[in-house]
């Protein structure tokens, strides 16, 4: 299994809609609204690094209102 954390910056105030949309994606384990430089931290748990890319680049970035993402793969 590959665990990754995706930092998500959005350009809308629709936190509930965005959280629900991200939570519905296959491979997304947790979605948290956070304070700071980003708006959400998304925990992804999938089978391969390629699947992380699919969730982050296609899934999360494809949601209307998402401005930017940064993805970090856990090393332990």
Long-range contacts (C-beta under 8 A, 24 or more apart in sequence): 1-45, 1-46, 1-47, 2-44, 2-45, 2-46, 2-47, 2-48, 2-49, 2-51, 2-52, 2-73, 2-74, 3-43, 3-44, 3-45, 3-73, 3-74, 4-43, 4-44, 4-46, 4-52, 4-55, 4-56, 4-71, 4-72, 4-73, 4-74, 5-41, 5-42, 5-43, 5-44, 5-71, 5-72, 5-74, 6-41, 6-42, 6-44, 6-55, 6-56, 6-60, 6-69, 6-70, 6-71, 6-72, 7-37, 7-38, 7-40, 7-41, 7-42, 7-69, 7-70, 7-71, 7-72, 8-38, 8-39, 8-40, 8-41, 8-42, 8-60, 8-66, 8-68, 8-69, 9-37, 9-38, 9-39, 9-66, 9-67, 9-68, 9-69, 10-39, 10-40, 10-65, 10-66, 10-67, 11-65, 11-66, 11-67, 12-64, 12-65, 14-65, 15-39, 17-65, 18-63, 18-65, 18-66, 21-63, 22-59, 22-60, 22-63, 25-55, 25-59, 25-60, 26-55, 26-59, 27-51, 27-52, 27-54, 27-55, 27-59, 28-55, 28-59, 38-70, 49-73
